[in-house]
């Protein structure tokens, strides 16, 4: 009979204690797997801001992190607004009545305005973003032949009351292009605030795994004409019974002197022979030395945020989870060691039949390894099943699409040798006790 079978028989003889010990290992490994995968998901969530088509954000003076979170991830409340005239400093001569380019326009390949402040959804969970058609026609479209839309198309600059929504927004709020009752929404001034202008959905974006999945984009011209965005400019119809607020009549475009933007998404151009990545720091300095606005490089800020908060937190949780596994490993040692007094006669018989001390020691070590590996495999499977079951919720709250079985190969491969090493260490003491068993005394003392 092989040593593995003998070790397995010993485990079966102590089935209840073995099950409890294996369960403790399984729970510890489940926690480790969940923490590893959760850390991977969080990191992907933050890194999803790296490929949005722009390399700089300009917004009101304030915290860089606030500007990053509210502009890239639509998580925070906007800081303040910046004047429309300042936004035009990033535009070419064709955008100015006097035919003169903006003072920063030489650095700019594309400048997309963003206006924030409203929400949609039962609990206001989705941000409304006012912008221009160039957001989708030029900024997000990397290939001229690429189709960004799962349904419909981009809104037009001349259609004030139109919108495009992200994949998660459409899924959870039941939106469809061209389906009456499912192709309109009313932005709300925060949770519990008034509902205003009705916007018609003309496009639904394909899922991207970025924060854009969780946003509703409306024509910026229509955004400006929402009350409180342009007070006194919009004529109102009388409110009907049961309506939260009257639908407002969208009239002519808002005059420029009444406009502001929350932030500007910048894609740098080559300048004076320098590539865009070398131009960005120059523009950053030029904007930040003024008192109107601040500029940040989102990729840099994302890296700082990830290295400062996300990775240390994930590491701390991983260490705590590993300690749970170590404690469970100590449980293996206690369980096997406590059984040694009951097994002295069995060990003595094995020795009397010719088994060497080293063989007995290996059998006890194999028991420890089998318990650790058995519990570890179950914990690994349960951990991934839990993550798979939670995948829809993770996608809903982070915007990151998680496959049913999400793996972190490098981290998870360490689990196997780690469990074997832990089992060998904790099994050494009871194995040593078995090695030192006095055959004569054990046989004499046995009934």
C-alpha positions, 0 to 999 in steps of 0.5 A: 500500500502506498504512503499516500493511501495510508495517510488518506486512511488515517484522515478518514479515521478522524473524519470529523476533525479532518473535515473541520480542519480542511474547512478552516483551510478552505475558508482561509484560501477562499478569503485569499482568492477573493482578496487577490481577485478583488485587488485585480478588479479594483486595479483594472477599474482605475486603469480603465481611465488610462485609455479614454482618448485624452492625456490631460484634464483642465478644470477649476482650481482645487484638489487634483484627486477631486478633478480626476474622480469627477471627470474620469470616473464620474464619482465625486461632485464637481469642484467648480466651473471655469469660464467659457472664454477660458475654454475657448483659449484651447480652441483654434482660430476657426472657433473665434469670431475675431479669427485669432487662435486661443493662446493654448491652441497650438498645443491642442489636437482636440479639446472637448468640454464637459459639463457635470451636475445632474444625475439619472436613475432611481437613486441618482446613481448615474451621472449626466454629462453634457458634451459635444458630438466630438466626444464620440466622433473624434475623442473616443473613436480611434479608428474612422471605421469603428462603430461605438454604438450598440444601438442608434448613433451619435447625437447632432449638435443641432438637436438640443434635446438628444442623448447617448447613454452608456451600456450599464445605464441602458441595461439597468434603466431599460433604455432602447433607441426608438422604443416609446417609453424607453427612449427618453429620460429627465435629468435630475438636480441630484437625488431628490432634486427637480426633474427638468427637460426631457432628452431623447436617446438616439444612441446606446454605446457598446460596453467598454469596461470604462466609466463611460458605461455608467454615464448618460451623455447629453447634447451640451446645448441642451444641458445649458438650457436646463434651469439652474444651468442658465437661469431665466433663459428658458420659458416654462410650460405650466406644470401638469398634475403629478409631474415633478416639474414642467417640461421646459421649452428648449429655445435658441442656444445659450449666449456664450457670456452665460456659459461655463464648463466643468472641465476640458478633456485635452488631447495634445498635438505636436508642437515645435517639433516635439511629440505630444507627450513632450508637449503636455508638461509645457501646457501643464505648467502654462495652465497651472501658473494662472489663477483661472484653472488647473491642469492634471495628467490623468494617467499620472494621477491614476498611478499615484492614486493606485500606488498610494491607496489601492495597492497598499490596501490590497496588500494589507488585506492579502496579508490579513487573509494569509494570516487566516490561512496560517492560523488554519494551518496551526489548526492542522498541527493541533489536530494531528498532534492531539491524535498522536496519543491515540495512534501510538499503538498503530504507529508501534505496529507499523514499526514492528512490521518493518516500517522505518521511523522516516517512513512513519514521519513521511506518512504524518507529513503527507496527512498534513499536506493532503489536508492543506491541499484538499482544503486549499482546492475547495477554497480556491474553487469557492473563492472563484465561484463567489467572485463569479456570482458577484460579477454582475454586482462588481460590474454595476458598481465599478464599470469593470466587466469581470469574467465568470472565472477571473484569474490572477495567475501569478498570485494564485500559482503561489498558493500551491507551493505556499500551502505545501510549505505551510503543511510541511512546517505545521506537520513537522512537530506531530511527524517528529512525535511519530518519529520518536515513538517508543515501540516497546512502550507503545505496544506494552501500554496498548490494551 
